[in-house]
Amino acid sequence: MFLYDPERSFELKTISKRLNIRPALVKKHLQNLVEIKFISRKAAKGENIFRVNKDFGFYKELKALAAKISPASEEKMLKRVAGLGKVKLAVISGIFINFDNARADLLVVGENIKPAKFNKFLKDLEAETGKEINYALMTTKEFQYRYGMYDRFVRDMLDFKHKKLINKLRI
């Protein structure tokens, strides 16, 4: 979480919610990370704020390691995305392929995708990555219209660095 978003500071409750871990357990682990100086703690408005310490001895090595490790394996994501409904196109970018300039991390195009199921999928992904997932969910009709109109967002997703997990639209 800290390595994927090094410029950001986090409150205990935000960390707990993102990682889907009880606050007491998070607090214990944060204390250990503060003790080894991997993260720093600062009090603001009566609340502790945590941030990665870029001067930590192994910061660069850990950052490089985190960049090599995909937060969610492609095979696992493929199965999970395919289980959402009639998915015609699934594109990953951003956090999933270590591309910082992506407009979104995930684009899913399809039919019969239940919002509750999709939201649970997103929440699980966010817990695994420790970062909020920027995504777009479209029907096939909407996507084809936007693709045909050279929509900036759609074109950026497909023109810049990305991986297609599912491509039944042959794009």
Rosetta silent file (secondary structure, phi, psi, omega in degrees, C-alpha in Angstrom):
SEQUENCE: MFLYDPERSFELKTISKRLNIRPALVKKHLQNLVEIKFISRKAAKGENIFRVNKDFGFYKELKALAAKISPASEEKMLKRVAGLGKVKLAVISGIFINFDNARADLLVVGENIKPAKFNKFLKDLEAETGKEINYALMTTKEFQYRYGMYDRFVRDMLDFKHKKLINKLRI
SCORE:     score description
SCORE:     0.000 S_00000001
   1 L     0.000  -49.151 -178.586    0.000    0.000    0.000 S_00000001
   2 L   -70.000  -35.536 -179.142    2.709    2.450    0.993 S_00000001
   3 L   -75.308  -30.305  179.489    4.976    1.426   -1.877 S_00000001
   4 L   -77.249  -21.728 -178.141    2.216    1.673   -4.488 S_00000001
   5 L  -138.713   65.919 -171.018    1.273    5.177   -3.353 S_00000001
   6 L   -68.657  -17.632 -179.120    4.425    6.702   -1.779 S_00000001
   7 L   -85.956   -8.540 -172.775    3.296   10.327   -1.959 S_00000001
   8 L  -101.757  147.494  173.569    0.183    9.705    0.097 S_00000001
   9 L  -104.675  148.906 -175.300   -0.350    9.653    3.851 S_00000001
  10 E  -129.772  143.599  171.859   -2.861    7.277    5.424 S_00000001
  11 E   -89.506  158.961 -179.691   -4.925    7.194    8.602 S_00000001
  12 H   -55.184  -46.972 -176.546   -5.318    3.956   10.547 S_00000001
  13 H   -66.654  -31.809  177.150   -8.977    3.553    9.621 S_00000001
  14 H   -67.535  -44.293  179.308   -8.214    4.098    5.916 S_00000001
  15 H   -62.076  -46.841 -179.514   -5.477    1.461    5.986 S_00000001
  16 H   -59.596  -44.690 -178.966   -7.719   -0.953    7.853 S_00000001
  17 H   -66.726  -45.060 -178.396  -10.605   -0.447    5.437 S_00000001
  18 H   -63.718  -40.737 -177.230   -8.461   -0.737    2.296 S_00000001
  19 H   -88.491   -7.483  178.889   -6.709   -3.882    3.447 S_00000001
  20 L    59.709   45.487 -179.618   -9.865   -5.329    4.979 S_00000001
  21 L  -128.718  143.659 -179.559   -8.051   -6.038    8.257 S_00000001
  22 L   -57.181  140.279 -178.485   -9.167   -5.201   11.804 S_00000001
  23 H   -55.496  -38.081 -178.848   -7.783   -1.869   13.097 S_00000001
  24 H   -62.597  -40.554  179.513   -6.150   -3.470   16.171 S_00000001
  25 H   -70.464  -40.306  177.721   -4.111   -5.820   13.989 S_00000001
  26 H   -61.666  -43.932 -178.885   -3.194   -3.029   11.562 S_00000001
  27 H   -58.686  -41.798  179.466   -2.077   -0.844   14.481 S_00000001
  28 H   -62.392  -46.463 -179.220    0.254   -3.593   15.724 S_00000001
  29 H   -68.788  -36.983  177.524    1.877   -4.022   12.298 S_00000001
  30 H   -62.592  -40.122  178.600    2.152   -0.272   11.774 S_00000001
  31 H   -59.921  -42.177  177.772    3.982    0.025   15.090 S_00000001
  32 H   -62.796  -41.713  179.939    6.499   -2.579   13.901 S_00000001
  33 H   -68.125  -33.157  176.088    6.998   -0.691   10.624 S_00000001
  34 H   -68.400  -41.934 -178.974    7.482    2.582   12.529 S_00000001
  35 H   -61.100  -37.539  179.171   10.066    0.931   14.800 S_00000001
  36 L   -88.409    2.399  176.849   12.190   -0.189   11.842 S_00000001
  37 L    67.531   25.268  174.407   11.657    3.258   10.268 S_00000001
  38 L   -75.061  -35.417  174.685    9.992    1.925    7.108 S_00000001
  39 E  -126.068  158.488  176.945    7.098    4.296    7.720 S_00000001
  40 E  -113.083  151.567  179.648    6.841    7.490    9.713 S_00000001
  41 E  -116.835  136.641  178.961    4.055    8.496   12.059 S_00000001
  42 E  -137.823  137.036  178.461    2.836   12.040   12.475 S_00000001
  43 E   -88.165  130.430  177.889    0.006   13.304   14.656 S_00000001
  44 E  -144.455  122.136  179.632   -2.544   15.505   12.904 S_00000001
  45 L    54.983   41.256  177.275   -5.892   16.564   14.355 S_00000001
  46 L    74.695    6.782 -178.301   -5.638   13.969   17.111 S_00000001
  47 E  -124.708  140.694  176.053   -5.129   11.159   14.608 S_00000001
  48 E   -77.991  134.855  177.990   -1.925    9.379   13.638 S_00000001
  49 E  -115.206  133.148 -177.432   -0.997    9.722    9.974 S_00000001
  50 E  -114.944  142.499 -179.005    1.354    7.184    8.395 S_00000001
  51 E  -148.393  147.237  178.835    3.586    7.636    5.364 S_00000001
  52 E   -66.175  142.913  178.061    6.378    5.636    3.775 S_00000001
  53 L   -95.685  105.769 -177.324    9.876    6.792    4.682 S_00000001
  54 L   -69.685  -11.882  177.456   11.730    7.192    1.382 S_00000001
  55 L   -91.145    1.894  176.998   15.016    7.383    3.313 S_00000001
  56 L   -58.398  138.403 -174.318   14.530    3.828    4.616 S_00000001
  57 L   -51.676  -36.198 -177.388   17.658    1.783    3.836 S_00000001
  58 L  -111.884   21.744 -177.500   15.912   -0.685    1.545 S_00000001
  59 H   -56.982  -50.644 -176.859   13.223    1.625    0.144 S_00000001
  60 H   -62.476  -40.387  179.882   14.448    1.488   -3.462 S_00000001
  61 H   -66.202  -43.435  178.788   14.860   -2.282   -3.368 S_00000001
  62 H   -66.021  -38.765  178.056   11.407   -2.820   -1.876 S_00000001
  63 H   -62.904  -43.747  178.492    9.871   -0.416   -4.392 S_00000001
  64 H   -64.386  -40.439  178.241   11.527   -2.327   -7.259 S_00000001
  65 H   -64.529  -43.883  178.677   10.340   -5.633   -5.812 S_00000001
  66 H   -62.662  -34.213  179.641    6.796   -4.322   -5.437 S_00000001
  67 H   -68.735  -30.716 -179.594    6.894   -3.139   -9.048 S_00000001
  68 H   -79.664  -26.777 -177.143    7.812   -6.647  -10.232 S_00000001
  69 L   -90.347  121.307  177.551    5.095   -8.366   -8.248 S_00000001
  70 L   -73.017  131.587 -178.933    1.667   -8.052   -9.764 S_00000001
  71 L   -62.343  -25.447  176.596   -0.873   -7.191   -7.051 S_00000001
  72 L  -144.284  122.024 -176.359   -3.268   -9.692   -8.541 S_00000001
  73 L   -60.606  147.688 -177.689   -2.058  -12.459  -10.812 S_00000001
  74 H   -62.278  -40.375  179.973   -3.394  -12.319  -14.353 S_00000001
  75 H   -61.969  -45.470 -179.777   -4.735  -15.888  -14.218 S_00000001
  76 H   -64.565  -42.987  179.100   -6.623  -15.195  -11.016 S_00000001
  77 H   -64.886  -39.805  179.512   -7.970  -11.900  -12.373 S_00000001
  78 H   -58.395  -46.777  178.700   -9.032  -13.563  -15.614 S_00000001
  79 H   -62.377  -43.703 -177.553  -11.107  -16.123  -13.707 S_00000001
  80 H   -67.961  -41.508  179.628  -12.628  -13.474  -11.462 S_00000001
  81 H   -67.216  -42.819 -179.698  -13.464  -11.091  -14.327 S_00000001
  82 H   -61.854  -28.985 -179.878  -14.930  -13.900  -16.438 S_00000001
  83 L   -80.472   -0.638 -178.040  -17.194  -14.795  -13.518 S_00000001
  84 L   -78.373  -24.787 -175.804  -18.761  -11.321  -13.407 S_00000001
  85 L   157.481 -152.010  179.155  -21.144  -11.910  -16.331 S_00000001
  86 E   -86.970   78.965 -176.711  -20.921  -11.927  -20.119 S_00000001
  87 E   -81.275  125.496 -179.292  -17.617  -10.070  -20.325 S_00000001
  88 E   -99.371  -29.146 -178.849  -16.583   -9.188  -23.887 S_00000001
  89 E  -149.804  131.497  174.827  -13.470   -7.141  -23.106 S_00000001
  90 E  -135.063  119.259 -176.958  -11.319   -6.806  -20.002 S_00000001
  91 E  -121.320  131.308  174.593   -8.290   -4.526  -20.097 S_00000001
  92 E  -111.314  148.474  178.541   -5.826   -3.975  -17.271 S_00000001
  93 L  -155.828 -162.029  173.628   -3.419   -1.082  -17.005 S_00000001
  94 H    54.534 -124.966 -174.590   -2.111    1.223  -14.302 S_00000001
  95 H   -59.225  -29.693 -175.824   -1.358   -0.497  -11.016 S_00000001
  96 H   -76.038  -20.584  178.593   -1.681   -3.976  -12.522 S_00000001
  97 L  -127.132   16.387  177.997    1.136   -3.487  -15.035 S_00000001
  98 L    57.475   49.744  177.717    3.096   -0.767  -13.205 S_00000001
  99 L  -119.931  102.498 -172.590    2.123    2.020  -15.584 S_00000001
 100 L   -69.653  -23.448 -174.661    1.710    5.241  -13.612 S_00000001
 101 L   -94.089   15.552 -177.955    0.230    7.361  -16.416 S_00000001
 102 L   -71.938  145.216  176.363   -2.825    5.200  -17.078 S_00000001
 103 L   -72.114  -30.214  178.488   -6.259    6.815  -17.200 S_00000001
 104 L  -152.188  160.484  178.304   -7.683    3.777  -15.395 S_00000001
 105 L   -89.078  -26.075 -172.674   -6.478    0.508  -13.925 S_00000001
 106 E  -147.967  134.432  173.721   -9.313   -1.611  -15.264 S_00000001
 107 E  -126.673  122.967  178.760  -11.797   -1.483  -18.141 S_00000001
 108 E  -123.114  128.266  179.853  -14.572   -4.078  -18.258 S_00000001
 109 E  -123.039  129.955  178.656  -17.035   -4.291  -21.149 S_00000001
 110 E   173.237 -171.502 -178.390  -19.952   -6.697  -21.161 S_00000001
 111 E  -122.752  159.636  175.671  -23.540   -7.548  -20.418 S_00000001
 112 L    54.383   38.914  176.788  -25.406   -8.865  -17.376 S_00000001
 113 L   -95.293  112.468 -176.865  -22.761   -7.722  -14.922 S_00000001
 114 L   -74.008  129.162 -178.437  -24.447   -7.417  -11.552 S_00000001
 115 H   -55.881  -41.511 -178.343  -23.398   -4.261   -9.663 S_00000001
 116 H   -64.037  -41.619  179.352  -23.172   -6.036   -6.289 S_00000001
 117 H   -66.793  -41.225  179.240  -20.909   -8.745   -7.707 S_00000001
 118 H   -65.898  -41.799  179.358  -18.747   -6.160   -9.491 S_00000001
 119 H   -63.928  -38.387  177.183  -18.460   -4.037   -6.329 S_00000001
 120 H   -65.887  -42.085  176.518  -17.347   -7.065   -4.290 S_00000001
 121 H   -57.215  -46.456  179.200  -14.783   -7.886   -6.989 S_00000001
 122 H   -63.472  -44.763 -179.163  -13.460   -4.301   -6.793 S_00000001
 123 H   -60.456  -41.351  178.086  -13.369   -4.301   -3.005 S_00000001
 124 H   -64.840  -42.201  178.085  -11.356   -7.537   -3.013 S_00000001
 125 H   -62.280  -42.589  179.977   -8.927   -6.127   -5.596 S_00000001
 126 H   -64.666  -36.221  177.325   -8.493   -2.960   -3.553 S_00000001
 127 H   -66.832  -38.746  179.590   -7.772   -5.028   -0.446 S_00000001
 128 H   -68.971  -40.886 -176.513   -5.134   -7.025   -2.347 S_00000001
 129 H   -87.220  -24.915 -176.284   -3.444   -3.993   -3.868 S_00000001
 130 L    75.421   16.249 -177.873   -3.937   -1.610   -0.963 S_00000001
 131 L  -139.211  148.971  176.454   -4.928    1.053   -3.445 S_00000001
 132 L   -67.972  133.357 -178.329   -8.167    2.406   -4.830 S_00000001
 133 L   -92.040  124.271  173.039   -8.824    0.937   -8.279 S_00000001
 134 L   -87.539  125.101 -173.363   -9.753    3.390  -11.032 S_00000001
 135 E  -141.626  165.495  171.423  -12.103    1.557  -13.345 S_00000001
 136 E  -137.126  134.415  177.665  -14.676    1.855  -16.099 S_00000001
 137 E  -121.950  123.487 -176.288  -17.568   -0.535  -16.613 S_00000001
 138 E  -135.043  154.071  169.584  -19.457   -0.304  -19.914 S_00000001
 139 L   -77.135  163.183  178.904  -22.013   -2.206  -21.905 S_00000001
 140 H   -61.874  -41.412 -179.447  -20.852   -3.525  -25.259 S_00000001
 141 H   -61.581  -46.625  179.365  -23.087   -1.035  -27.044 S_00000001
 142 H   -62.067  -44.124 -179.628  -21.665    1.925  -25.093 S_00000001
 143 H   -62.005  -47.086 -178.335  -18.100    0.764  -25.674 S_00000001
 144 H   -62.734  -37.574  176.854  -18.596    0.270  -29.417 S_00000001
 145 H   -63.292  -49.881 -178.341  -20.184    3.713  -29.694 S_00000001
 146 H   -65.783  -36.796  177.734  -17.344    5.358  -27.770 S_00000001
 147 H   -65.675  -43.832  179.212  -14.723    3.371  -29.687 S_00000001
 148 H   -67.029  -28.072  179.631  -16.297    4.382  -33.004 S_00000001
 149 L   -89.531    6.280 -178.154  -16.431    8.039  -31.924 S_00000001
 150 L    56.132   43.150  177.445  -12.728    7.949  -31.010 S_00000001
 151 L   -55.270  131.538 -174.643  -13.566    8.670  -27.379 S_00000001
 152 H   -58.396  -46.375 -178.782  -10.435    9.975  -25.663 S_00000001
 153 H   -61.479  -50.693 -178.341  -10.702    7.723  -22.605 S_00000001
 154 H   -61.109  -44.960 -179.690  -11.283    4.540  -24.603 S_00000001
 155 H   -64.282  -41.496  178.418   -8.503    5.370  -27.059 S_00000001
 156 H   -62.016  -41.525  179.132   -6.059    6.195  -24.260 S_00000001
 157 H   -61.153  -38.294 -175.834   -6.808    2.872  -22.559 S_00000001
 158 H   -90.817  -24.011 -178.640   -6.139    0.982  -25.785 S_00000001
 159 H   -86.040  -31.602 -179.460   -3.312    3.083  -27.221 S_00000001
 160 L   -91.020  178.517 -175.969   -1.144    3.243  -24.114 S_00000001
 161 L   -54.829  125.256 -179.753    0.435    0.388  -22.176 S_00000001
 162 L  -162.229  171.087  172.265   -2.181   -2.244  -21.295 S_00000001
 163 E  -135.064  137.093  176.850   -2.973   -5.965  -21.332 S_00000001
 164 E   -95.441  118.120  176.524   -6.177   -7.543  -22.575 S_00000001
 165 E   -82.159  -40.038  178.224   -7.362  -10.348  -20.308 S_00000001
 166 E  -132.098  133.533 -179.949  -10.478  -10.996  -22.405 S_00000001
 167 E  -143.879   69.312  178.170  -10.912   -9.804  -25.979 S_00000001
 168 L   -80.561  -10.771  178.483  -14.040  -11.238  -27.577 S_00000001
 169 L   -87.931   -6.549  179.973  -14.526   -7.957  -29.462 S_00000001
 170 L    54.675   50.648  179.315  -11.244   -8.534  -31.338 S_00000001
 171 L  -102.618    0.000    0.000   -9.958   -5.033  -30.720 S_00000001
